[in-house]
Amino acid sequence: MEQTLSIVKPDAVERNLEGEIKEIFKNNGFQILKEKKIQIERSEAEKFYKIHETKPFYNDLCEYLSSGPIVVMVLEKENAVKGNRELMGATNPKDADDGTIRKKYGISIDKNSVHGSDSLENAKIEINFFFKD
């Protein structure tokens, strides 16, 4: 069993979609081990997205993640990282496959409703970032 981090981003929380998105995870075999609704500061978003700090979209990404409440979750199932990436769909909702979360709920490449860890290594780092036990 693998664990991965998922974030329901501010645009989806603002539209009260967290319940529907959680149901999609559950209906696709994910178990939600931990979850909490929080609002992070800009400085926390900068630490979370540090891996992207050299990219041109870094500032917008940090500003956006800290712009409103988010729901952070630890998801578990076999091949959780890959399964979550497939379920989320492409970063740009226009390019996402039908049936994916981003295709269904994403507004734009920036406001694409969900984040998911991109590797097992990053999943551990990201889970620890939000759920320090």
Contacts in CASP RR format, 6 or more apart in sequence:
PFRMAT RR
TARGET T0000
AUTHOR 0000-0000-0000
METHOD contacts of the structure
MODEL  1
MEQTLSIVKPDAVERNLEGEIKEIFKNNGFQILKEKKIQIERSEAEKFYK
IHETKPFYNDLCEYLSSGPIVVMVLEKENAVKGNRELMGATNPKDADDGT
IRKKYGISIDKNSVHGSDSLENAKIEINFFFKD
1 76 0 8 1.000
1 77 0 8 1.000
1 78 0 8 1.000
1 80 0 8 1.000
2 76 0 8 1.000
2 77 0 8 1.000
2 78 0 8 1.000
2 79 0 8 1.000
2 80 0 8 1.000
2 81 0 8 1.000
2 120 0 8 1.000
2 123 0 8 1.000
3 33 0 8 1.000
3 74 0 8 1.000
3 75 0 8 1.000
3 76 0 8 1.000
3 80 0 8 1.000
3 123 0 8 1.000
3 124 0 8 1.000
3 127 0 8 1.000
4 74 0 8 1.000
4 75 0 8 1.000
4 76 0 8 1.000
4 80 0 8 1.000
4 81 0 8 1.000
4 84 0 8 1.000
4 116 0 8 1.000
4 117 0 8 1.000
4 120 0 8 1.000
4 123 0 8 1.000
4 127 0 8 1.000
5 72 0 8 1.000
5 73 0 8 1.000
5 74 0 8 1.000
5 75 0 8 1.000
5 115 0 8 1.000
5 116 0 8 1.000
5 117 0 8 1.000
5 123 0 8 1.000
5 126 0 8 1.000
5 127 0 8 1.000
5 129 0 8 1.000
5 130 0 8 1.000
6 25 0 8 1.000
6 72 0 8 1.000
6 73 0 8 1.000
6 74 0 8 1.000
6 75 0 8 1.000
6 84 0 8 1.000
6 114 0 8 1.000
6 115 0 8 1.000
6 116 0 8 1.000
6 117 0 8 1.000
7 65 0 8 1.000
7 70 0 8 1.000
7 71 0 8 1.000
7 72 0 8 1.000
7 73 0 8 1.000
7 114 0 8 1.000
7 115 0 8 1.000
7 116 0 8 1.000
8 17 0 8 1.000
8 18 0 8 1.000
8 21 0 8 1.000
8 22 0 8 1.000
8 70 0 8 1.000
8 71 0 8 1.000
8 73 0 8 1.000
8 113 0 8 1.000
8 114 0 8 1.000
9 64 0 8 1.000
9 65 0 8 1.000
9 70 0 8 1.000
9 111 0 8 1.000
9 112 0 8 1.000
9 113 0 8 1.000
9 114 0 8 1.000
9 115 0 8 1.000
10 64 0 8 1.000
10 65 0 8 1.000
10 67 0 8 1.000
10 68 0 8 1.000
10 69 0 8 1.000
10 70 0 8 1.000
10 111 0 8 1.000
11 106 0 8 1.000
11 107 0 8 1.000
11 111 0 8 1.000
11 112 0 8 1.000
11 113 0 8 1.000
12 18 0 8 1.000
12 21 0 8 1.000
12 105 0 8 1.000
12 106 0 8 1.000
12 113 0 8 1.000
12 114 0 8 1.000
13 37 0 8 1.000
13 68 0 8 1.000
13 69 0 8 1.000
13 70 0 8 1.000
13 71 0 8 1.000
14 68 0 8 1.000
15 105 0 8 1.000
17 105 0 8 1.000
17 113 0 8 1.000
18 37 0 8 1.000
18 71 0 8 1.000
20 105 0 8 1.000
21 101 0 8 1.000
21 105 0 8 1.000
21 113 0 8 1.000
21 114 0 8 1.000
22 32 0 8 1.000
22 35 0 8 1.000
22 71 0 8 1.000
22 73 0 8 1.000
24 87 0 8 1.000
24 101 0 8 1.000
25 32 0 8 1.000
25 73 0 8 1.000
25 75 0 8 1.000
25 84 0 8 1.000
25 87 0 8 1.000
26 32 0 8 1.000
28 83 0 8 1.000
28 87 0 8 1.000
29 77 0 8 1.000
30 75 0 8 1.000
30 76 0 8 1.000
30 77 0 8 1.000
30 80 0 8 1.000
30 84 0 8 1.000
31 75 0 8 1.000
31 76 0 8 1.000
31 77 0 8 1.000
32 73 0 8 1.000
32 74 0 8 1.000
32 75 0 8 1.000
33 73 0 8 1.000
33 74 0 8 1.000
33 75 0 8 1.000
33 76 0 8 1.000
34 73 0 8 1.000
34 74 0 8 1.000
34 131 0 8 1.000
35 71 0 8 1.000
35 72 0 8 1.000
35 73 0 8 1.000
35 74 0 8 1.000
36 71 0 8 1.000
36 72 0 8 1.000
36 130 0 8 1.000
37 69 0 8 1.000
37 70 0 8 1.000
37 71 0 8 1.000
38 69 0 8 1.000
38 70 0 8 1.000
38 72 0 8 1.000
38 130 0 8 1.000
39 66 0 8 1.000
39 68 0 8 1.000
39 69 0 8 1.000
39 70 0 8 1.000
40 48 0 8 1.000
40 65 0 8 1.000
40 66 0 8 1.000
40 70 0 8 1.000
41 66 0 8 1.000
42 62 0 8 1.000
42 63 0 8 1.000
42 66 0 8 1.000
44 66 0 8 1.000
45 61 0 8 1.000
45 62 0 8 1.000
45 63 0 8 1.000
45 65 0 8 1.000
45 66 0 8 1.000
46 53 0 8 1.000
46 62 0 8 1.000
47 129 0 8 1.000
48 65 0 8 1.000
48 126 0 8 1.000
48 129 0 8 1.000
49 58 0 8 1.000
49 61 0 8 1.000
49 62 0 8 1.000
49 65 0 8 1.000
51 122 0 8 1.000
52 58 0 8 1.000
52 61 0 8 1.000
57 110 0 8 1.000
60 110 0 8 1.000
61 110 0 8 1.000
64 110 0 8 1.000
64 111 0 8 1.000
65 115 0 8 1.000
72 130 0 8 1.000
72 131 0 8 1.000
74 127 0 8 1.000
74 131 0 8 1.000
75 84 0 8 1.000
77 83 0 8 1.000
80 123 0 8 1.000
81 117 0 8 1.000
81 118 0 8 1.000
81 119 0 8 1.000
81 120 0 8 1.000
81 123 0 8 1.000
84 116 0 8 1.000
84 117 0 8 1.000
85 116 0 8 1.000
85 118 0 8 1.000
86 100 0 8 1.000
87 100 0 8 1.000
87 101 0 8 1.000
88 96 0 8 1.000
88 100 0 8 1.000
88 101 0 8 1.000
88 102 0 8 1.000
88 114 0 8 1.000
88 116 0 8 1.000
89 96 0 8 1.000
89 97 0 8 1.000
89 100 0 8 1.000
89 101 0 8 1.000
89 102 0 8 1.000
89 103 0 8 1.000
90 96 0 8 1.000
90 97 0 8 1.000
90 100 0 8 1.000
90 102 0 8 1.000
91 102 0 8 1.000
91 109 0 8 1.000
91 112 0 8 1.000
92 102 0 8 1.000
92 108 0 8 1.000
92 109 0 8 1.000
92 112 0 8 1.000
93 102 0 8 1.000
93 103 0 8 1.000
93 105 0 8 1.000
93 106 0 8 1.000
93 107 0 8 1.000
93 108 0 8 1.000
93 109 0 8 1.000
93 112 0 8 1.000
93 113 0 8 1.000
94 109 0 8 1.000
96 102 0 8 1.000
96 103 0 8 1.000
96 106 0 8 1.000
97 103 0 8 1.000
101 113 0 8 1.000
101 114 0 8 1.000
102 112 0 8 1.000
102 113 0 8 1.000
102 114 0 8 1.000
105 113 0 8 1.000
105 114 0 8 1.000
106 112 0 8 1.000
106 113 0 8 1.000
107 113 0 8 1.000
116 126 0 8 1.000
117 123 0 8 1.000
117 126 0 8 1.000
117 127 0 8 1.000
END
